[in-house]
Amino acid sequence: MAEEAKWAADSSGALEVTLVDERSEELANPRTPALRVTGAWKLFGHVTALADVSLDAYPGEILAVVGDNGAGKSTLVKSMSGVYRLDRGQISVDGRDIARADPRLMGRLGLSTVFQDLALVETLDVATNMYLGQPLLRWGILQQKSAMWDGAADTLRDLGVRLPSVRIPIGELSGGQRQSVAIARAVLANNPILLLDEPTAALGVRETAQVANILQQLRARGKAIIVVSHDLEFVFHNADRVQVMRLGAVQGVRSIKDTTREEVISLITGLKSDDNDGGAS
């Protein structure tokens, strides 16, 4: 049991000690973030990509990060996933600052990332792509190919993803199927935090719905999910909170149920909602 000694003086001046279970304190506060970014700065030469950005992602929640091109959304994702190293600021998981970790270490610390380009190898089959970077090992030895096929098929089936086979090359799949495979690969790592950069970009209505269904399943399982998206319809149908960025800075964080598209667009553009309706020439 994780216990901490807390001291207090009684009326006679004597010291009393109480053992406090730190895990009980954490469980008593369900709003403890799975991932916290504090005061993040990232510069590329004279360009400030992130300016004092903070973010909290909670278990069992989908947080959408929105903003125009150049707002700093993808830079934030790449910083949280270890691709970029912050110039200043903290990225914390379970209270531990991991801002200096590289992508491989970030994965071991509980973060899985699905980048916009998906990072899939078109000539390799579905199962091999899903196990890239996290080979199926037992006693340090790669097991039979059939074990990979079974593991990949089980994960896809669990997420409700239908494919002709896990043995076909990625290059033979549609855009939505590839996106589903990329998400399933992240799920296979069984990490509590999932980052996705534009997961519905260039997808049709049916494929977008399939991605949304997978994310809702993962949310129900208690995953902390951060989704960067330009698609406000997708955001308002699936996210719990939305964080708006503009020119590298956070403009506001809103609960989806307590905001409107007009307010979010206003935060994105920096214009009042009546200006967005055509009041400005």
C-alpha positions, 0 to 999 in steps of 0.5 A: 500500500502506498502510504504517506506519513502526515504529522499534526500537533494535538492540543498538548503540543504532542505530534500525532502521525496518520498514515494516508493511502495516497491511492485512496486520495487519487481515487477520491478525485476522479478528475485527476488528469491522465496527461497534463501539459503545463506552460509548453513553449516550442520555437522554430527559429524566430517562429513561436509554434507553441506559446505557454500552452497547457492541457489536461486530458482525463480518463474516459474523455475525448478532448478535441483540439481545434484551430486553423492552419498554423495554430500549433495543433500538430506541433502540440501532438508531436511534442506530447508524443516525443517527436519534438522536444519542448523548449520550455514546459512540462508534460506529465503522466501520473505526476511525472515529467516526461517532456524529455522522453523520445517517442519510443519511451513515450510509448512505454510511459503510456502514450500511443499516437496515431499521426496524420500520415498513419505511418503504415507500410503499404507493402506489409500485411495488416498484422505486421503493421499492427505489431511494428515497434511492439513485436509479439515476444515471449522469453525474448523470442519472436513467436510464429506469424500465426500468433501475430495474425490471431492477435491482430484479428482479435484486436480488430474484431474487438473494435468492430473493424471488418477487414477481408483479412489481416494477411493482406497488404495495407496498400489494398485497404481503403482510407477508412480501413487504414485509419482503423488499422492505425488506431487498432495498432495503438490500442494493441499497445494497451496504453491509457492515453491515445493521441490522434492527429486529424483521424478523419481527414479525407474520409467519407461519411461512413468511414468517419462514422467507423472511426467515431465508433472506435473512439467511443468504445475506447472512451467507454473503456476509460482511455484518455483520448486527445483528437486534433481535428478540423472537422467541427461536426465530428468534434461536436458529435464525439468530444466531451471538451474542446480546446481552441488554439490560435497562433500557438496559444490556447484561446479557450477550453469549453465543455461541448454541452456548454458551448456552440459552434459559433463560439468555437469558430469565434475563438478559432478566428478571433472574430466575434460571431456577428463578424463571422456572419458577414458583418465585416467586409 
